Amino acid sequence: MTDDRRIQELNRQYRHIDDSTDVLSFPDGTELPDGGVLLGQLVISRDTARVQAEQAGHSEIRELRELTVHGVLHLLGYDHSEDQGEMDQLELKLRRDVAG
């Protein structure tokens, strides 16, 4: 978790986009001693999450859950900017599942 200022710095440094964003995903892929794989790291802007939650009319916790789902899908290799809607469909299903 961070603020808009820091996530903008990271976005500029790693994606060459000089703007804040809601979530950044940093894939890793390191094999762990138990045979698992470290997917990577997520960085979420709490400032942006708070604003988006208010705009959507739901809680900040719900927004943070949704951003986490979105970021994890990116860590798993999904890319909504290049697929034919697969990531969006899966994300909507997972959001419903997480909301329980």
N, C-alpha and C positions, 0 to 999 in steps of 0.2 A: 504494500500500500504506500502511496506517495501522494503528492499534490500535483496540480497542473503544471507548475513551474518545472519540477523535476522530470515529469513524464515528457514534457516538451523537449527538454535537454536530451533525454534518451532517444526520443523520436528523431530529433535532428541528427544525433550522433550515429544511430544505427540504420535509419531509414531515409535519411537526408530530406526529411519533411519537417519544416520549422513551424510546427503547430502542436498543440496539446492533443491528446486523444484519450479514450477511455481505458483501453487495455492494450498492453504490448506483450507479445509472446516471444520468448527466447528459447528455441529448441536446443536440446543438449544431445541426448542419445548415448550417454555414457553407460556402459554395462556395469551393474552393481554386483558386489560379491555374491549375493543370493541368486543371481541369474536374471534379476529384473533389469529394467532400463529406466534411467532417469529421463523423464520426458523433457524437462526444461524448467524455466521460470516464467512466472507471470508478474507483471507490474500493472497495478490498477490505480487510476487516479481517483482518489476519494472525492475530490472537488467535483470532477465531472460526473461521477456516479451519483452524487447528491443532487446535482442539477437534473440529470436524466430521470432520476426517480421522481422528482417533483413534477417534471413535465409529463411523465407517464402516469402519474397519480398512484404510485405504489411506494412501498417502503424502500429505504436505502439498503436494507439487508437483502430484499428481493433483487434489487438492481445489482448488488455485488455478486449474488449467486448467478445471475444471468451473465454478467461479464466474465465470471469464472468459467462457466460452461463454454462461452464463446472462445475464450483464450485457450482452454484445454483442447477444443476442437482444432484450433490452429496448431497446437503442439503435436496433435495426432496426424497432421499433414493436410487437413482440409483447408481450402482457400476459396472463400465465397466470391472473390473477384475473378476467379478463373474457372469455376465449375458451373454446372447447369442447374444450380439451385439445390444440390445435394446437401451442402453444409447448412443452408437455411432451413431445409426440411428437418434434418436431424436435430438442429439446434432447437427448433420449435417443439419437437417431440421431447427432447431432454428437459427443456424448461418446464413442460407440463409434468414430467416425471419427478423433477426436483421439487416442484411446488407441492406435489403430493396430494 
